[in-house]
Amino acid sequence: MSDIFKNKTILLTGGTGSFGNKFTEIVLKEHEPKAIRIFSRGEKKQYDMHNKFKDGRLRFLIGDVRDRDRLSRAMANVDIVVHAAALKQVPACEYNPIEAIRTNVEGSINVIESAIDHGVDRVMAISTDKAVHPVNLYGATKMTAEKLFVQGNSYTGGLGPKFSCARYGNVIGSRGSVIPLFIKQKETGTITITDEKMTRFWMELDHGVNFVIRCIDRMKGGEIFVPKISSMKIMELADAIAPEAKKEIIGIRPGEKIHEILLTENEAGHSVEFDNYFVIEPEHPFWGNKHLDMGKKLPVDFRYTSDGNDRWFTRDELMRIVKRSHV
């Protein structure tokens, strides 16, 4: 893989989150960027991040992706944009739907238009399995954002910025992870589980960041990249964290799925498989198909789901993950 970041200026929206911190750590350590601009709303988190890295290549810009003018100013002379800013908590998005749309949808529009205006080379948006067959507003906004970034290429005709997405599952150690909840509940002697049949896609944070970095290097514009990752059963995770605790089944919550899906049978017809990832090509890529002749074509009825996965975390692996994420 070439060093796509060497001597480049990177804008990272939502840069003070768990993804942003890990992305910054890896890129500063393993690549040679000219600068990384951290664009986010919270001055305290930016202050903490500044003290954590103490690297002269970092720039901290207070701003919100809802603010087109401020975002445009931040994007001047930028080569690569990684768009990670979003409202991510399902209950918060349900209770504040207009705010979720303004950040996740209108904010994405602002990123796309600012990138075109400033002649950015590449823009990678971070997506989620919740965008596939969405059952809550958060998922619906991320589905919309995916479509915006895929078809954002139609505004450039292949001559301007390239827009793509990286779609993956739950990240261990990220905000809202179930591990801290289970560890806290362990102290009470009872762990609450919504459904004992539940399965989830899971990946560690550094795996997710490195996947995004590789996707930025490989992107041609219009693709959705999906990594091959492992699944876990919620009951096995609970047993790994608190084997002696009582497991109380409380019922599935609004906007929650029993199993997750990262690639649908509707997408399989215009997707290809590689050793460690899938690429979903746009259905109408008039700017050109770039991957379909390079990978393995998928069966028409193929679905990539957390319960039908052929990669599973063992109990021992889950135990090691829990220990690593809470050292």
N, C-alpha and C positions, 0 to 999 in steps of 0.2 A: 504494500500500500504506500502510495506517495504521501509526503507530508503536506496535506492540503492546507494546513494552517501556517506554514512557514512564512514569516514576514507579512502575515495578513492581520487585518483588524477585524475582530469578531464582536458582534453585538449579541448579548445574551439577555433576552427578556425574561422576567421572573428569575433573575440571576442569583437571588439570595436563598432560594429554596434548596431542598436536598439535592435535586438534580443539578442545579446551578453550582453548588459548592463542589460536588464531585467532578463535574465537567471542568470547572476551573482548575481544580487540583491536578487532574490528569493532563490537561492541555498545557498547563504551565510546566509540568514536570517532564512530559514526554515529547512535546512539540516545541516549536519556536515561534510563537505568535508575536507579532509586533505589539499588539495591545488587545485586551479583552475589556469591553465596556459592559459593566454590570448595570442593567436597567431595571429598576424595581421601585416600589412605593415606600419601603420602610427604611428610614435612616438608621435605626438601631441595628437592624440586621446588616446593613451595609457597613456600619462601624465595626461590628463584630467580624465581618468577613475581611475587612481591611486589616484588622489586627491579627487575624488568623494567618493570612498569606504574606503580608508585608512584602509585596512584589510591585516594583515600579511599573510593570506592564499593565496593571489593573487600573481601570477608570471607573468611578462610581457616579452614576447619574440617577438622581431622583426623578421618577416619572411614572406615568400610567399609560398602558397601551390604548386606553380610551382617548387619550389626549393626542390627537394627530399631529399638532404642531410640535409638541415636545418630542414625540417619537421621531418625527422627521429630522429635528435638530440632532438627535442622538445617532441617527443613521447616516449622517454626512460622512463620506469617505470610508464607509464600511465595506468590507469584501464579503463577509459571510454573516448571516443572521441565524441564530438558533432561537426559535420561538417557544419558550417553555412557560410563559405567563398564562395563568388561567385560574378561575375559581374552580376548585376541584372537589369540595365536599358536597356529596349528594344531598344531604338534608338542607344545607345552606342554600344550594341552588334551587331546591324545591320551594323554600320559604321566601327567597329573594329572586324570583325568576327574571325580572327585568334587569337586575344587576348582573346575573349570570350571562344573559344575552349581550349586554353592553360590553362585558369583558371578553367573553369567549368567542363571540361572533363579530361584533363591531370592532373589537380589538384586533382580531385576525385580519379584517378588511384593512385597517389602518397599517398593519405590518406589510401587507401585500402592496398597497398603493405607495407607501413610503419607499419600499425596496425598489419598485419600478422607477419612481421619481429620481432616486439616487444612483441608479445603475448598479445595484448590488449584484454580485456574481451568483451566490447560492443562498437559498433560504430553506431551512429544515424546520418543520413544525413537529412538536412532540404530541402524539395522539395516544389513544388508550383503547383497550378492548371494549370499554363502555360505549364507544362510538358505533359498535356493530350491533344491529338490531336493538337500538336503544330503548330502555324501559323507564328512563328517568330524564329529567331536563338536562342534567350534566351530560349524559351520553348524547342527547339530541344536539346540544351545542357543539360537542366535539365532532359529531358526524357532519354537521354543517361546516365546521372549520376545515375538516378534511376535504370536503368538496370545493371549498373556496381555494384552498392551496393547490389542489390538483388542477382545477380549471383556471387558476391564476396564470398558468402558462399560456392560456389562450389570449391574454392581454399583451403578451410579448411576442407571440408567434415564433418562439424559439430563439429570438434575437436578444432578449433582455434577461432578467434574472431567471434562474431555474428554481421552481418551487416543488418541494416534495414533502412527504410525511413519514415519520417512524411511528408505527403503532405496536405497542406491546402491553403486557399484563401488569399485575400488581408488582410493585417494587418493595422488596424487603427493606425496612428501615426508613421508608419515606413517610411523609406526613399522613396520618390516618391508618398506618399499618396495624393489623390485628394483633401482632406480637406484643406490643406494649400493653394492649387491653387485656390479653390473656395473662400476662405476667402480673398485672395489677390485681386481676380477679383471683389469681392463684392464692393470694394472701387471705381471701375470704373463704376459701375452701370450695367455691362453686364457680364454674366457668359457664357462661351463657353462649349457646350455639343456636343459630337460627334454624338450621336444618342439617341433620346428620349425614345426608347424602351429598352435601355441598362440596364442590371441587373448585380450585382456583389455579390459574396460571401464576407462576411466581418467578421472579428473577432478582438477583442481587443488584445493588445500585451501580457498582462499577461495571457489571456486565451490560446494563442498560446504557450507560454513558459510552462505553467502547463500541457498542452496536451503533449508536447514533453517529459517532465519529466515522466509522467505516461507511455508513450510509451517505454521509456528506461527501466522502471521497468518491463513491460509486454513482451518485445520483446523476440522472440525465434530465430530469424534470418531469413531473406528473406521476411518479410512482408513489405507492405506499409500501414501505418495507416492513415486513413482519418477521421477527426472529423465531427460531425454533427453541422453545424454552420448556422447562419442566412443569408438571402439574403437581399439586398436593391435595390431599383430602383433609378437610377441616378437622375431622375427628382425630386423624393421626397427628396433626399439629397440636391440638389440645392435649393429647396424651403425651406428646414429647415435652411440652412445657410443664404440665401439671398432671402426671399420671395418677396421683392419689385424689385429685379434686373431683367433686361431683360434676357431671355434665348435664346442664339443664337446657332442654330444647324449648326455645321461646317462639318459634315460628318465623317465617321469612318476613323481612321488613319491606315496606313500600319501596319500589324502585330497585329491588335486589333480584338477582338471578340465582338459580340453583347451580348452574354451570355457566362457564364463560366461553365465548367464541372470538377468535382472532381473524378468521378468514371464512367466508360463507360460500355455499355452493353457487350462489349468484356471481361471486367474484372469481370463482375457480376457472371459469371459461376464459378469462383474460389475465390469468396469473401463471407464474412459473416458479419452479422449486429449485433451490440451490442446496448445497450441503447443510448449511446452518441457518438458512432464512428463505422466505418467500418474497416475491415481488408481485404486487398487484398493479397492473398497468391500467391507465385510464381507458374507459370504453371507447371514447372518441378522441384519440390523441392525434389530431390532424397535424401536430408538430412533429410526429414520428414515433413509432414503437421502437424502443431501444433494447429491451431485455428478452422479448418473447422468443427470439431465435438463439438465445444463449443458455437458457435454463431448461429444465425438464417440465413438459406440460403436465398439468394436473388432470385427474379424472373429472368429468363433468359434474359429478355429484359429491366432489370432495368438500369436506368441512374440517376446519382445524379447531377443535373444541377441547376444553380442559378435561372433560370426562373421557373423550375418545383419543387422548394423547398417548403416544408410545414412550414418552419420557416422564418418569415419576420420581419425586424425591423419596428416598427411603427415610425411615424414622431416624437413623443415625445421622443422615445428612441434615434433616430438620433440626436435630439437636445441635449440630455444629453451627448451623446458620443462626439459631437463636443465641448461642454463646457469642458468636462474632458480632452480631448486631447489638449486643448489650454488654460489651466488655466493661 
